[in-house]
Amino acid sequence: PLPPYDVAGWTLSYQMGVQAVPVARTFDTTGLVQLDSAPEARGEVDAPRRSKTWGYVIDPAANVAAIAVNRLLARGAQVARLAASFSPRPGVTVQAGAWVVTRGAHSDGLVPELAGTLGLRTWSLDRAPAHRLVPIRARRIGLYKSWVANMDEGWTRWLLEQHEFPYKTVLDRDIRAGDLRPRFDVIVLPHQSPIGIVRGHEASLPAGREGPSNPVPPEYQGGIGDPGVEALKRFVDEGGTLITLDEASDLVLERFGGVFARISNVTRGLDRTVFYCPGSVLRLEVDTSQPVAWGMPRETAAYFQGSRAFDTADASARSIARYASTDSVLMSGWLLGADRLARRHAALDVAFGSGRVVLFGFRPQFRAQPHATFKLL
């Protein structure tokens, strides 16, 4: 078959986690109300009358819950997550990962305000839940920015800023300098080739390509180099969390050794006549018991553009999500060789030393568009 030009599948309802119902024939519209502007999402705290308030529980399904939690943490509120599903009211069940905010001076007025302005489903609690609570604190986030222009870094930066995550830009020299763990809890590597990350801009270029910026000035040459790779390994070994998006995962698989030598990308090196997915929406089956996937539905859509599918039998690698079976994995677009990635891991949470690496085979923030997978990041 002739391959498509550029990307092939966009279907926004899939990417944004919105149920779209096709209308195949005329129907009675008398019950509909015309909208002249976008309706404002309003929420409120479900609080029984004459009930004391111990704290609040916030539904983890909404992306904007991250904004609420970041604002609460910035105000000094105590926040935790419920490790199991929970019923704040008879007949109401909230999935694992619900945010629990302890009642106090910092949260009493802020939680109702956030529920209203952000449109959150929120319930008051008159006592502590009889479930395990996982304390949450603000993380010191470093976002790697290569001197090699990288759109994916921009999309990632946009996502963090929109959801009010404080972060610091980390340059090549910062990683080469090492001693990362005292400064960061989390480092994010956006989608980029290992060569681009390690080598960056070359000091010399082939004859005929000289110009005012070829090669680039010395201060923008090179990447993190071998010292930077070792610094990232040490960061994780000392308890840090490294998040790698799509192609950046190859750096860990190729250079970290240990458990990562037992994880493979099954799409690597396959000829286009065998496997080809230039940009399509694929069905994911999500393990919502994994903390990375708390708040997610059991099935969602991932944007796959020449991306990755992992295979491993190592017990220290926990599966966050898998691609669906061969006959159902393609949701929108064009895919050749569906059997090559079907049922393979789309994202892994891998223990390494005292820390962990979260490997994403796809980009959960691709072009800042797939709201359905933002929460995974």
N, C-alpha and C positions, 0 to 999 in steps of 0.2 A: 504493500500500500504506500501511496505517496504521503510522507509525513507532513503535518501542518506547518505553517509558517509561525514562528514564535510560540507563544503559549496558546493552549487550546480550550481550557475550561475556566469559566469565571463564576458561574451561577452564584449570585450574591446571597441568596437565601441560605444556601448551604454554608458558605463561608462565614456568615454572620449569625448562624444558629437561629434563624427565623423560619417558622413554619409557613410555607406559601401554599395556598390552596388554588389550584387551577379552576377557572370558571369555563365550563364547556358549553353552556347554553344560557339563555336568558332566565332571569329569576326575579322575584318580587323585591323591589328596592324600597318599599314604603317604610320598612323598619330601619333604614339607614339614615345617619345624620351626616350632612355635608360638613366637611372641615375646611376652614379658610386659612388655617395655619397649623403648624405641628403642635399636637397636644403636649402639655408639660407633664412629665411623669412626677406624680406626687405620692408620697408614702406617709405612713404614720405608725406609731408604736401601738401594737395591740396590747392594751393594758386593762385588765379587769378593774372595775370600780372597787374602791375601798380595799385595795390590795397593796401591801407593802412591796417595795421594789428592792430586790437584792442586786439585780443586774439586768442585762439585756442579751438577747441572742439575735444575730443577724444572719439572714439566709445567705449561704455561700455561693448561690448560683449566679448572682449578678456580678458582672465585671466591676461595676462601680463600688462594690463593697470594699475593694482595695483602696479606693480613694478615702472612704469613710475610716477604714482602719489606720491608714497613714496619718490622717488628721488626728485621730484619737491618740495614737502613739506620740505624735508631736506635742500633744497637750499633756502627756504624762499619764494617760489612762492605762489601766491594766487590761490586757487583751489576751485571750487564749482561744484555742480551737477544740471543738469536740471531736474525739477520734472515732465516734460511731454516730449512726443516725439518732435523731432525737425528736420527741414530741413535745413542743412547747405548749400545745393545747390539745384537748381531746379531738381526735380526727385529723390532726395536722402533724405531718412528719417532715422534718428537715433532714436532708442527707448529711453524711459525715463531712466534717470540715466546717460546720457552722461556727461563726465567730461569737465568742462570749465576752461581753464587756462588763467588768465588775462595777457595781454602783459606787459612785464616789463624786467628789467635788469636780473632778475633771470631766465626768461623763454624764452627769445627771441632765444637764440642759443640752449638751452637745449631741447626744444620741438621737433624741427626738428631732432636733434641727436637721441632722444629717439624713435621717429617715425621710423627712419631708422633702428636702431639696433634691436628694438623689433618687427618690422613688424606691427606697429599700423596704423589703418585707422584714419587719422587726417585731419582736415580742418582748415584753417585760417578764422577768422571772422573780418569784418571791423567795426562792431558795437556790442554792448551788445545785446544778444537775448531778444526778447520780451516775455520771459517766466520767471517763478519764479526760482530763483537760490538759492540753499541750500549750504551755506558755509561749507567747509570741513577743518578740522584741524587734525593734527596727534594725535592719541589717546595714552594714557598711558596704555599699555596692561599688565596684569598680567596673566601668565599661571600657573595654579595649578599643582604641581608635588607631588604626594603621595610617601611616602617611600615604599608603596606596589608597586612592579614593574608593570608598566602599559604601554603596547605598544602604546595605543591610544595617550598618552601624547607625545610619541616620534614622531608619525606621525603628530600630531598637531604642534609640535615644528618645524619639517621639513618644513611644509607648510608655517608657518610664516617666517621662514628664507629664503626659496626660493623666496618668494614674498617681502622680505625686510621690513617686519614689525618689528620695534623695540619692544622688550618685556622684561619682567623680570620674572624669575621663582619665583613662590610663594610657599613656603613650609607650612607644617601644622602649625608650630610655628608662621609664619607670619600672617596666618589667625586667629589663636587663639588670637594673640595680639590685633586684632581689629584695629580701626582707619584706615580703608582701603580707604575710599573715598578721603582723601587728597593726596593719593599716586597713585591711579588708576582711570581711566575712565571706563575700561573694565576688567572683570575677566572671564577667560575661564575655565570651568570644563570639562576635557576630559571624555570620556565614562568610568565609574567606578560605582560600586554599592554604595548605600548610606552607607552600613556597612563599606566598604573599606575606604570611605572618612572620616566617622565620627570616626570609631574605629581604623583603620589602623592595624598595627601589634599588636597582643595581648602580654601582659606582661608574660603570661604563656601559655603552650601548653599541650594537653593531654599526659598522660604517654606513653612512647614508642616513642615519636617524638623528644626527646631531641637530641641535636647535637651542633656542633661548632657555628651555627648561629640560633639555636632554643632554647629558644627565641632569637630574635635579641637584640643587645645591647640597653640599656635603651634610648639612645638619638634618636633611630629610632622607638621607640614604640609609639603606640597611633596614632590618626588621628587629625582632626580639633576639635573633641569633640563638646559638646553642645555650649560652648562659640564661637566656630568657625561658627556654624550654625547661631547663633544670629549676629555675625559680618558680615556675608554675607547678611543677611536680612537688617541690618542697612546700609550696603554699597549701596544696591539697593534703599532703602527708601530715602537715601540722594542724589539720582540722578545718581548712577552708573548703568552700563549695565552688567548683568550677562548672560553669554552664557553657556548653558548646552547641552552636546552632548549625545544623546541616554540614557543610563542607569543613567547618572548623573542627568537627568531631574527628576528622581524619588525622589531625595533628596528634590527638591523644592516642588514637589506635596505633599510629605509626611510631610514636616516640616515648610513650610512658612505660611500656612494658608491663610485666606482671599480669593482672587480670585482663588488661586490654589486649594482650597478645592472644587471648582466647575469645575475643569478640571480633567478628568479621562483618564487613559490609557486603551483602550478597549481590548488590547491583554493580559492584566495582568491576571495571574492565569488560563488561558485557557489550558486545557489538550491537549497533542499532537495529540490526536485523533480528536480534534475539530479545532485547529489552529496550524500550524507548518510552519515556513519559516526559515530554518537553514542558509541561505546565498544566496540570489537571487537578481536579478535586477528587481525593480518594477517601474512602470510608475507613474510619478508625474505630476499633473496639477498645474502650478505655477501662482500665482497672481502677475504679473509683475508690477502692480501699487504700490505694497508695496516696500518701500525703501530697505529692506533687499534683495529683489529679482530684483532690478534694474540691467539690463544687461543680465538677464536670458531669455531663450526662454519660451514660454508658456507651453511647454511640455518637460520634461527631464526624466532622469533615476536616481533612488536612490538605493543605496546598502543597503539592509535590512537583518540583521543577528540577528534574535530573538529580533528585535527592537520594536519600540513603534508606536502607532496610538492614537491620542488624540481626545477626544470628549468634547465639552463645548458649552454652550449657552450664556456665559458671554460676554457682549459687549466690555469689556476691553481687551479681547484676540483677536487679529487680525490674521487671517489665512494668512500664507505666501505661503503654498503649501498643497495640498491634494493628497491622493492616488487616482488613477483613479478608474473607475467602475469595478465591479466584473469580467466582461468578458474581460477586457483589461488591468488590473493592472499588471499581470505577463508578463514581457518581456523576462526574461531568468532565468532558474533555476527550482525551485520546490516550490510549494506553496499549502498548504492545508488550506481551510477555507478563501478563498479570500473575501467572503462576510463580514467577521468580521472586515476588515480594509478598505474596499472599501468606498471611498468618505469621509473618516475620515481625520483629520488634520495630516499632516506629520511634520509641523513646525508652531509654534505660536510666535507672538510678543506680550508680555503681559505687560501692564502698572502696576506698583506696586510702590506706594508712588510717589516720584519724579523721579524714575528711571524705568527700564524695565528689563524683563527677556526674552531672546530668547530661547525657548525650541525647540530643534531638536529631533524628534522621531527616526531619523536615524543618521548615521555618514557621513556628507558631505565630509569628508577627509579620509574615510575608507582605511587603508593600503596605504595612500598617492596615491591612484590610480584613483578615480572617478573625473577626471578633469572637468566633466560636472557640478558638484555641488560645486566645490571649491568656486565660487563667493558668494554663500550663506553665507559661513563663513567669 
